[in-house]
């Protein structure tokens, strides 16, 4: 943690990928809570190639692809910082070495219940050359899914039929802390990625409820991984769907790939999470008057940020500032988002109160999204600010010349572990 009067935070992951200077009065006490892997160095091309040449718990892609004619490459959407365009050439090189015909390769956006990607999104995510050369499809969770039976935990699995029609299935994604599965990556490219809406709803909601009804702890939560029933269920679904290879990145604060785990969807994921627990681990500083939570990697899923405020603020409460520089607004989520004043997806949750210890919430965003804010906070509680001076004016009105402030550079990927991880 470093004390400064100006903090540079990452901004606009898929829209220029820059930085913004958060400036505070010199009389304020300022602490920046960095994650352990904040400034880790991006992998070189040689290091990425080495990960593909030495897969974890699996044969090389070129060996698995031998004799295969139909291949599905699944990739995550714009709510994740995965630099897929940097990884795809290595996948294509492996497929080329196995003489897989180019016309047999298709890319499928593993959207889960998110809205569809546009061609511009696809160009940013995959690279223009890939968009020009290959068939690319959005997953539709409401149509064309093939039933595969139930997991051992009772979740009915139904998976994108185009995926199931392919002989070889490859997933590309990243490992980040996740409030439901502990960490993302691994089998999540299948469930929720290319699963039916009924399968996603059961896994996300009914499964934890069944587990509790059986008198067992579902072990959910940010950073909770080993016994997490939803995570274990997604891993089983990936096996049922026949996911052959998973490629998972671990990233720094700018979304750059700093480690890569290629191989068996379960074995590679477990090894990747072991590192991710350290990379994203953050030490909070307590008893602040103000908490400033920047959103970057998942700025379009800013509902992930508010829970980090409570450990930072004093018991009497304080001000929370969430920085949401997302031109695209909040992602359409057909299970969780609202679609009217009193209407929403089947798992729609509307925030009815601010997090504990938050007295006031200020959202700093040049792109106001009034309909999208209800999964972040009660809409009537939000103070909107389009410029940083507006934010400072609000804060100074309540704190004056003295304030203790904590800044989290990306509250959508950082987490406060229960125990301190070994430094990396």
Secondary structure as GFF3:
##gff-version 3
##sequence-region A 1 424
A	DSSP	beta_strand	2	3	.	.	.	ID=ss1
A	DSSP	beta_strand	6	11	.	.	.	ID=ss2
A	DSSP	beta_strand	18	23	.	.	.	ID=ss3
A	DSSP	beta_strand	29	33	.	.	.	ID=ss4
A	DSSP	alpha_helix	45	53	.	.	.	ID=ss5
A	DSSP	alpha_helix	61	64	.	.	.	ID=ss6
A	DSSP	beta_strand	71	75	.	.	.	ID=ss7
A	DSSP	alpha_helix	84	97	.	.	.	ID=ss8
A	DSSP	three_ten_helix	102	104	.	.	.	ID=ss9
A	DSSP	beta_strand	105	109	.	.	.	ID=ss10
A	DSSP	alpha_helix	119	126	.	.	.	ID=ss11
A	DSSP	alpha_helix	128	133	.	.	.	ID=ss12
A	DSSP	beta_strand	135	138	.	.	.	ID=ss13
A	DSSP	beta_strand	145	150	.	.	.	ID=ss14
A	DSSP	beta_strand	156	160	.	.	.	ID=ss15
A	DSSP	alpha_helix	161	164	.	.	.	ID=ss16
A	DSSP	beta_strand	168	174	.	.	.	ID=ss17
A	DSSP	beta_strand	177	178	.	.	.	ID=ss18
A	DSSP	beta_strand	182	183	.	.	.	ID=ss19
A	DSSP	three_ten_helix	186	189	.	.	.	ID=ss20
A	DSSP	alpha_helix	197	201	.	.	.	ID=ss21
A	DSSP	pi_helix	202	206	.	.	.	ID=ss22
A	DSSP	alpha_helix	207	213	.	.	.	ID=ss23
A	DSSP	alpha_helix	229	241	.	.	.	ID=ss24
A	DSSP	beta_strand	245	251	.	.	.	ID=ss25
A	DSSP	beta_strand	257	263	.	.	.	ID=ss26
A	DSSP	alpha_helix	267	279	.	.	.	ID=ss27
A	DSSP	beta_strand	290	295	.	.	.	ID=ss28
A	DSSP	three_ten_helix	299	304	.	.	.	ID=ss29
A	DSSP	three_ten_helix	306	308	.	.	.	ID=ss30
A	DSSP	beta_strand	318	324	.	.	.	ID=ss31
A	DSSP	beta_strand	338	340	.	.	.	ID=ss32
A	DSSP	beta_strand	343	344	.	.	.	ID=ss33
A	DSSP	beta_strand	358	364	.	.	.	ID=ss34
A	DSSP	three_ten_helix	371	375	.	.	.	ID=ss35
A	DSSP	three_ten_helix	379	381	.	.	.	ID=ss36
A	DSSP	beta_strand	382	385	.	.	.	ID=ss37
A	DSSP	alpha_helix	388	399	.	.	.	ID=ss38
A	DSSP	beta_strand	404	408	.	.	.	ID=ss39
###
